[in-house]
Amino acid sequence: MNYSDKIILALDSNEIENNLSLIKELVPPIKILKIGPVAFLPNSKELTEAIRKSNASVMFDFKFFDIPNTIIESLRFLFEINTKIFTMHCLAGPKAISSVVTKINDLNNEIVHELKLDKDSHTNYGGRPEIFGVTILTSFDNAELVSIGLKGTVEDNVLRLAESAIEAGIDGVVCSGQEIESIRKNFGSKVKILVPGVRLDSSDDDQKRIITPKEAFTLGADYIVLGRTLTSYEDKKVRYDSILKSLD
């Protein structure tokens, strides 16, 4: 397995220079960059242009959670920034997920058709973005679920939301490492799994359900997200090499 195709680098700084430095230092070998509100909103134009020049693809992690029409009217932009993965909340419901799947497929077909008609086009189209549903945030534990009125354990809710999202046509789900095995056991290869909260070493932070990269891939994750466990180190390439070696 080429793990550099499966490892996603989180750009989590609101300072553009920090994000540009990470791109310069780690792309390649890393090929997918996660951008969310913190990095994107203050510096959207400069950040997306830097990513385009790097030839990396994007995980657009805005966790869409709205009525179906509002979400689907926001999707065309994803095709302009070479998005490989984007996220929405499974709690948006199967109707919203199904609507997003239909719209993404329609936009993809439209672009493919346009490229076939334009024989002189040199556009390097990255293909249809994959839709990943966020199940339960990795900052949540059972007590947190009770506080917002959800019954059952984190795992119960993850499996329930995953099942509903899969039936609606979603490509993958986002969950913690603790739920990988259960999702694989219940749904097999019907769905891809993306795991944030991955740490090579244990640390105290806001992620409560963490796992190591090797554990995540061994259990069946398709993608993992690396953030502070990589970016907090001075020599990031050496740290990245250490993470790759840990996967052997």
C-alpha positions in Angstrom: 0.0 0.0 0.0 1.2 3.5 -0.8 0.4 5.2 2.4 1.0 8.7 1.0 -2.2 8.2 -1.0 -4.1 7.5 2.2 -2.6 10.1 4.6 -4.3 13.5 4.7 -2.4 16.6 6.1 -4.6 18.9 8.2 -4.0 22.6 7.5 -5.4 24.0 10.7 -3.7 27.4 11.2 -5.5 30.8 10.6 -2.1 32.2 9.6 -1.5 31.8 5.9 2.2 31.7 6.2 2.0 28.6 8.5 -0.1 26.8 5.9 2.0 27.8 3.0 5.1 26.5 4.9 3.4 23.1 5.5 2.5 22.8 1.8 6.0 23.7 0.7 7.6 21.2 3.2 5.3 18.2 2.9 3.7 18.3 -0.6 4.9 15.9 -1.9 5.1 13.3 -0.5 1.6 14.1 1.0 -1.0 14.4 -1.7 -4.2 15.4 0.1 -4.7 18.5 2.2 -7.6 19.0 4.7 -8.9 22.5 4.9 -11.6 23.7 7.2 -13.0 27.0 8.3 -10.0 28.0 10.4 -7.6 27.9 7.5 -9.9 28.7 4.7 -12.1 31.6 5.7 -9.3 34.2 6.4 -7.2 33.3 3.4 -9.4 31.4 0.9 -8.0 32.8 -2.4 -4.3 32.6 -1.5 -4.7 29.1 0.1 -6.6 27.5 -2.7 -4.1 29.0 -5.2 -1.2 27.5 -3.3 -2.9 24.1 -3.2 -3.6 24.3 -6.9 0.1 25.1 -7.7 1.2 22.2 -5.5 -1.0 19.7 -7.5 -2.4 18.4 -4.2 -6.0 17.5 -3.9 -8.4 18.8 -1.2 -10.4 17.4 1.6 -12.9 20.2 2.1 -13.9 19.7 5.7 -16.8 22.1 6.3 -19.1 19.4 7.6 -22.2 20.7 5.8 -25.2 20.5 8.0 -28.2 22.4 6.5 -31.4 21.9 4.5 -30.8 20.0 1.3 -31.2 22.9 -1.1 -28.7 25.1 0.7 -26.1 22.3 0.6 -26.5 21.4 -3.0 -26.3 25.0 -4.1 -22.9 25.1 -2.5 -21.3 22.2 -4.3 -20.1 23.5 -7.7 -17.2 25.3 -5.9 -15.8 22.0 -4.9 -15.0 21.1 -8.5 -13.0 24.3 -8.9 -10.4 23.4 -6.1 -9.7 19.8 -7.0 -11.7 18.4 -4.2 -11.1 14.7 -3.5 -13.2 14.5 -0.4 -15.8 16.8 1.3 -17.7 16.3 4.5 -21.2 16.7 5.6 -23.0 15.6 8.8 -24.8 12.3 8.7 -27.3 14.1 11.1 -28.4 16.2 8.1 -30.4 13.1 7.3 -30.9 10.7 4.4 -32.9 13.1 2.3 -30.0 15.7 2.3 -27.4 13.0 1.7 -29.4 11.6 -1.3 -29.8 15.1 -2.7 -26.1 15.8 -2.4 -25.2 12.5 -4.1 -27.5 13.2 -7.0 -26.2 16.8 -7.4 -22.5 15.7 -7.2 -23.1 13.1 -9.9 -24.9 15.5 -12.1 -22.1 18.1 -11.8 -19.5 15.4 -12.5 -21.3 14.2 -15.6 -21.7 17.8 -16.8 -18.0 18.5 -16.5 -17.0 15.2 -18.1 -19.3 16.0 -21.0 -17.9 19.5 -21.4 -14.3 18.1 -21.5 -15.2 15.6 -24.2 -16.7 18.4 -26.3 -13.6 20.6 -25.8 -10.9 18.6 -27.6 -8.4 21.4 -27.0 -8.9 21.5 -23.3 -5.8 20.8 -21.1 -7.8 20.8 -17.9 -6.5 18.2 -15.5 -9.8 17.1 -14.0 -9.4 15.2 -10.8 -12.7 13.5 -11.0 -15.9 13.3 -8.8 -15.4 14.4 -5.2 -16.2 11.7 -2.7 -18.9 12.4 0.0 -17.9 11.5 3.5 -20.5 11.7 6.3 -19.4 12.8 9.8 -21.0 10.4 12.3 -20.2 11.5 15.9 -17.4 14.1 16.4 -14.2 12.7 17.8 -14.4 15.3 20.6 -17.6 13.5 21.9 -17.8 10.7 24.5 -20.9 9.0 26.0 -21.4 11.7 28.6 -21.4 14.4 25.9 -24.0 12.5 23.9 -26.3 12.4 26.9 -25.9 16.1 27.4 -27.4 16.8 23.9 -30.2 14.2 24.3 -28.9 11.3 22.2 -29.6 7.9 23.6 -27.1 5.0 23.5 -23.4 4.8 23.3 -21.1 6.6 20.8 -20.7 3.3 18.9 -24.5 2.8 18.8 -25.0 6.2 17.3 -22.1 5.9 14.9 -23.5 2.6 13.5 -27.0 4.0 13.2 -25.9 7.1 11.4 -23.5 5.1 9.2 -26.3 2.7 8.1 -28.6 5.5 7.2 -26.0 7.4 5.3 -24.9 4.3 3.4 -28.5 3.6 2.4 -28.7 7.2 1.1 -25.6 6.6 -1.2 -22.7 8.2 0.7 -19.2 7.2 -0.3 -17.6 7.1 3.1 -17.9 8.0 6.8 -15.8 9.9 9.3 -15.4 8.2 12.7 -12.9 7.7 15.4 -10.5 4.8 15.5 -12.7 3.1 18.1 -15.5 2.6 15.6 -13.5 1.3 12.6 -13.8 -2.4 13.5 -17.6 -2.2 14.1 -18.2 -0.3 10.9 -16.2 -2.9 8.9 -17.9 -5.8 10.7 -21.4 -4.4 10.0 -21.0 -2.9 6.5 -17.9 -4.5 5.0 -16.6 -2.8 1.9 -19.9 -0.9 1.3 -18.3 2.3 2.7 -14.9 3.9 3.0 -13.6 5.0 6.4 -11.7 8.2 7.2 -10.3 8.6 10.7 -9.2 11.9 12.3 -7.8 12.1 15.8 -4.8 10.0 14.8 -1.7 10.3 17.0 1.7 8.6 16.8 2.1 9.4 20.5 -0.6 10.0 23.2 -1.3 13.6 24.1 -3.7 15.8 25.9 -6.0 17.7 23.5 -9.6 18.0 22.4 -9.7 14.6 20.6 -11.1 12.1 23.1 -11.2 8.9 20.9 -7.7 8.7 19.4 -5.7 5.9 17.7 -2.3 5.4 16.2 -1.8 5.4 12.3 -0.8 1.7 12.3 -3.8 0.7 14.4 -6.2 2.7 12.2 -5.0 1.1 8.9 -4.8 -2.4 10.5 -8.4 -2.1 11.6 -9.6 -1.1 8.1 -9.3 2.7 7.7 -9.0 3.9 4.1 -7.8 7.4 5.1 -6.3 9.0 8.2 -5.8 12.7 9.0 -2.5 13.9 10.5 -2.5 17.2 12.3 -0.4 18.2 15.4 1.2 14.8 15.7 3.1 15.9 12.5 2.9 19.6 12.2 4.1 20.4 15.8 7.5 19.0 15.0 10.4 21.2 13.8 11.6 18.8 11.2 8.4 17.6 9.7 9.8 15.4 7.0 11.8 13.4 9.5 8.6 13.1 11.6 6.6 12.0 8.5 9.2 9.4 7.8 8.9 8.2 11.4 5.1 7.9 10.9 5.6 5.9 7.7 8.1 3.6 9.4 5.6 2.9 12.2 3.3 1.5 9.5 5.7 -1.3 8.6 
